[in-house]
Amino acid sequence: MMGVVIRFDTEKYYNDHGIGITDRKLLNREVFGSLEWARQDRGTISDDEVIERICVRVPERLHDAVRDFARRENREILQIEGIENLLADLKAASYKVFLLSNTSSGFHHFWPQVRLNRWFDDTMISADEGLVKPDPSIFRLACERFRIRPEESVFIDDMPMNVEAAEYVGMNGFLFRGDARELMDWLKETGVDL
C-alpha cells in the first residue's frame, strides 16, 4: 500500500509543525526505524505501548509527533501518481484487485478516508494476521482468503524482499519504483489485458 498506492506526507507534517532537520532524523530513526514500529505492523504491540516506549527515547517536544505517527493520524494521505487510473483500468477490465500491506491496526481508521479504497475487492493487513511480509505464510494466507491462485496473480511492492517472497510462493512479482506507466507496461507484458 505505502509507496505503491498511497503515501503519508511526512515532510509536510514536519514543515507544518516546525520540526527541524536534527529532530526529523531522530524521529525517522526512533519511530519508523524502531523495533516498536515493526512489532506494531505485526500486531504484537498496541499504539499506546509504541507511544510510551518511544517517548522515553525522544525529547518531550516530539511526543505529539510520535503519537500522530504511531496512530497514523494528522498527516495528509497522498495518492501515488497514476495509480488511480491503473486501478480504474483493471476494474473496467473485470480484474480483482486486493490489498496486502504491512501496517498497524490504525489502517482501519484511515483507510475509509482514502479515495482509492473503492477500487479494492478486499484487504489484508499484517497487524490483523500476526504475519508480515516477506514471510511467505502471509502470501499463502492472502491467496487462500482472496481465493486466488498464485500463478494467476501479480504482486506489486516497492520492497525487493517482498517481491521476492511473492515470487517464492508462485506469484508474478513487480518491483514498483514509482512509475505507474512502467507498471502498466509490465502488466501488459505479463498477459494482463488492459
N, C-alpha and C positions, 0 to 999 in steps of 0.2 A: 504494500500500500504506500508506505512512505518512500518517496524517491521514484515511484513509478506512476502512482495515481494522484497523490497529493503530497504536500509538504507543509510543515508549520513554518511561519515566517519568524524565525527566532531572531534574525538580525534586526527586524523592525521592532520586535519586543525590546531588545537591548537598547536600541536608539530611543524608543519612546520612554523608557524607564531610566535613561541616563546611565546605563551600565557601561563602564569603560573597558578598555582592552584587557587590562590585567584581570578584572573581575569576570569578564567573558571567558577567558582562558580557564579560570578557576571553576566556573560553573560548568563549562564543557567537560572538564576533567571529572569533577566531583559529582555531577548529575549524570550526564549522558555516557560518560566513560566509567561509571561505577558498577560495582557488583550488585548494588541495590537495584539499579535500573534493569540489569539482566534478570534478577530474581522477580522483579515486578512483571516483566514480559512473560515469565514462566508461570506467574500466578501464585508464587510461594510467599509473597510478602505484600502487605496492604499498602495503599497510598500513604496512610498515616505513618506506618513504620518507615517507609522510604524517607519521608519528610523528616521525621525525628532523627534518624541516623545521619542523614546528610547535613542537616542543620547544625549538628555538633561540629562538623568539619569546616563550615564556612562562616564568615562574619555575619552578624545579625542583619546588616543592611541588605543581604542577599536572600534572606529567609523567604520573602514573598515570591521571589523568582523560583526558588526551589519548590515552593508549594504549587505555583502555577504550572511548572514543568511536570512535576510528579502527577498532578491531577489532569494534565493535558488541557489546561484552561488558559484563557486570556491571550492566546496567540492566534493571529489570523491564519486561516487554513487556505492555502493556495493550490489550485489545480496545476498539475504538470501540463505544460503547453502541448496541445494536440491530442491529448488522451481522450477527452470527451468525444471528439469527432470519431476517433477509432472505436471507442465503446459503442457509439451510436451505429456505426457501420456493422460491427459484429452482431449487434442485436437485430438490426434490419435484415441481416443475412441468416437469422434464426439460430445463431450460436448461443450456447450457455456461457455465462461469464461468472466466475466465482472469485472471491477474495480470500486469500490465505495470508495472514500477517502476524508477525511477531509484534505484539503490542499488549499493553496492560488492559485491565477491565475498564479503564477510562474511555476506551473505544466506544462503549455502549452509550456514553454521554455525548461524545462529539460526532459520531458517525451519522446520526439522524440529521445533523445540520449541514452535512456535506452534500452538495447538489448531485455529485456523481453517484451517490449511493443507489439511485434509481436504476442504474444500468446493471446492477449485480443481482444474480439469481439467488445467491446465498453467500454467507461469510463464515469464516472460521478464524478465530484468533487464538494465539498461543496461551494467553492467560487463562482462558476458559478450559483448555485441554491439558494444561500442565506439561506441554511439549513445546519446543521451539525449533524453528528452522536453524540449522540444517539437519536436524535429526530426521533420518528417513521415515521414522514412525509417523511424524505429523503429515507427511506427504501421503503415506498409505492410508491414514485415517481420513484425510481430505478426499481421496479417491473413493473410499468406501461411503462416506457420508454424502458426497455430492453425486454418487452413482455414476462415476466416470471411469473409463479405462485409461491407465497411464499412457499407453502407446497411442491413444487417440486424442491426447491432451497436450496443450502447450503451457509452460510455466514461465512467467516473466518476473525477473527480480533484478535489483541493482547491486546485489552482493554475489560475487562469483561462487562462494561456498554454497549458497542456497541454490543457485542454478545447477551446480554440480550434483548436489544431493537429489534434486528433482530428476535429473538425468539418470542417476543411480537407480531410482525406482522405476525407470522406463518412460518418463515424460520427455517431451521435446523441450529443451531449455533455451532461453534467450537472456543474455546479459544486457539489461537496459542501461544506456548511458545518457539518457535524457532526450533522445531524438525519436519522436513518435513516428516520423516518416520512415526512418530506418527499421523500426519495429514493424510497421505495416508492410514494408517490402519483404522482410524476413517471413512474416506470417504467410504472405502470398507464395513465397518460395517453398514453404513448408506444406502447402496444399490447402491453406485456408482460403476459401472462395469469397472474396470481397468485391 
